[in-house]
Amino acid sequence: MKPFINTLKILKFRWKTLLQPFLVETELEQKVFFDLVNAYSRPERFYHNLQHINQVLEIIEQMKSHSLDYIPVQLAAWFHDVIYDPQAQDNEEKSAEYAEAALYSLKIPQIIINRVKYLILTTQNHQALPTDIDNQIFLDADLSILGATQGEYQTYAHAIRQEYSWMSDVDYQIGRQRVLTQFLQRERLYLTDYAYTNFEKQAKHNLQLEATDLSLKIKLSREKTDDNTSVF
């Protein structure tokens, strides 16, 4: 419980600081904040939770000096996973819509709202224009967990499996393997020089280890199936 409380305190300070330039009414500021907290604290959220949001915000802050328009990047981090259903295909669209409604209620300028929506939607394929440094910062921060220590990565991978607990082991393994392969086939995972320097090598190592482990599990599952269906 203590880590959760500490994270909550940090996030509350981040949120309040972020909205200060807009002179948002305190009651409204707090309402939107606690709505976000409730959304990210649902029991089925093992990875896409407040800890993830805080980590993304921390990495974004580390790249602040490279940003051209920092506020929309921060706001996108807050809202990008607010709607998350592993069985749905439109989480990004719904999160963007949620962000638009919430930011409109806070009287955030429409030009910022539009930018936030755009950034959130780019998490569908994690692609950014070569000239859009802020989009690159945001997407790299979102994937920074891939370049964490091996132990932290394993905790992340386990949390993702828990969020997909409705899938059978073999179906999950095949689907997860497909995702990892797509990442490993990229020439580089990270778009910014900062993230590439700090996370790329470890991320490729982590992804390859998990992919190898999944390949073995899939092979064993298939061999077991073949054994069970053989006729002697």
N, C-alpha and C positions, 0 to 999 in steps of 0.2 A: 504493500500500500504506500510506503514512503516514497519509492521512486515515482509512482503515479502522481502523488501530491507535489513533489518537486518539479516534475515536468509540467504540471498544471500551473504552478506559480510562474515558471519561466514563460510559458505560452501566454498567460494572462498579461504579463509585462510586455511581451512582444506585440500582442494585439493592441494594447492601449497605446504603445509608442507608435505603431504603424498608423493608427487612425488620428493621432493628434493634429496633423496638418489640416484635417477636414472638419475639426470642431464638432464632432458628432456628439449628440446628447448622450450623457452617461448611461441612462436607462436603456436606450436603444443599442448602444455599443455593447453593453453587458448581455442583452437578450440575444443578439446575434452570436456573441462569443459562446454563451452557454448552449445555444442550439448546435453550434459546431462541436462543442465538447460532447454533447449527448450523442451526436451522430457518429463521432469517431470512437466512442466508448462502448458501443454495442458489443454484447458478449461474443458475437461471431467474428469480431475483428481481432485477429491474432497478429496480423502484420500491418494492415492498413488502418492504423490507429493514431492516437496522439503522439506516440513515440516516433512514428514515421514522419509525421508533420514537423515535429521539432527537429529531427535530423535534417530534413530537407531545408528547413529555414536556417539551420546552422551552416550547412554547406553553401547556401546562397550568400549568407553573410560573409563567408570566407572569400567569395568572389565579388564582393560589392564594388571594389575599386575598378572592376572591368565593366560594370553595368552602365548602360546609358539611361535607363528609365527603371529605377530600382523598385518603386512601389508596386507596379503591376506584377512584377515577378514575385514579390512577397505575397500579394493577395492571391495569386494563382496557386501558390504553395498551400495556402490555407484551405482552398476550396477544391483542389483538383481530385480528391478522392472522397468528397463528402457523401456522394452516392456511390455505394460499392456493393454489388451483388455478383459474386463469381459466376452465377448462372446466366447473367444478362450480357447483352452485347452493346448496350447503350449507356454504360456508366459515365463515360466522358461527356456525352451530350447532356445527360441529366444533371451532372455536376456543374456544367457550364450554365445551365438554366437556373439551377439553385443559386449559383454565384451571382448571376444577373439580378435575380429578385432580391437577394440579401443586400447586395451593394447598392441597388436602387433605393432600398428602404433606408440605407445609411446616407443617402444623398451624395454618393460618390459620383463625380463627373462621368457622363456617358462614354467619353473617349477612353477613360481608364477601364470602365466596365467591358467595353468591346475588346480591349486588349487582353484583359484577364480571360475572357471567354475563349479567345483565339489560343492563348497559351495552354489552357486546359485541354482544348481539343487536340493539340499536337501530341498529347500523351497517348493517343490512339496508336501511333506508329513510331513515336520518338524520332521524328525527323524535323530538322530545322534548316532554314535557309542559311547559307554560308555567311551572309551579311547580318544575320539577326543574332547578335551576341547575347541579348537577354533571353531569348528563347533557348539558346544553347546552354546558358547558365542554369535555367530552370530544369531542362531535361536531364542535364548531367547530375544535378542535385537529386533528382528523383531516382536516378539509377546508382547513386553513390554507394548504396548498400552492397552492390555487387563487388566493390573493391574494398570491403571491410576485411578485418582479420578472418582467418579461416573459421575460428570459433563463432564469431558474430555472423558470418555467412551461413553457417550450419543452423544457427538459431533462426535466421531469416527463412531459410529453405524449409525448415520444420514448420514454421508459422504459416507459410504459404500452403503447405500440405494440409494443415488444419482448416484453413479457409475453404479448401476443396474437399472436405471430408465426405461430401455426398458422392464423390466419384470412387469407383473401385480402384484398387492399387494399380492394376495393370493399365487401366484407362488413364489414370493420372500420370503414371510414369511415361507413357507414350506421348501424351500431350505436353508434359513438362519438357521432355527430351526435344520435342519439336521447337519449343520456345528457346531453349538453350542453344540448339544448333543454329537458329537464326541469329542469335547474338554472336556466337563464335565465328560465323561466316563473315561478319563485318570486318572491314579492314581495320577500323578502330571503333571501340565502343563509345568513347567520350568525345564530345565535339569541341570543348574548350581545351586550351593548352594546360590550364591549371588542373582540371580533372584528369586529363590524359597522363600528366606527369605523376599525379598522386595516387591514382586508382587503377589505371589501365592494366598494368602487369599483374597485380593481385586479382583483379576481376577476371582476367582470362584464366588464371590459375584456378580460381574458385569455380568458375563455370565448367572448366574441363574436368575437374574432379567430380563434380556432381553429375555431369554428362556420362562419365565413365561408369560411375556407380549405377546410374539409371540403366545404362546399356546392359550391365551384368544382371540387374534385377529383371529386366524385360526378357533377356535370354533364358534365365532360369524359369520364369513364368511360362514361356513358350514350351520349354522342354518338359515341364510338369504337365502342361496340357496335352502334349503329344503322348506322354507316357500313359495318361489317363484314358486316352481315346484309342490306344493301340489294341489290336486284336491278336491274341496268341493262339 
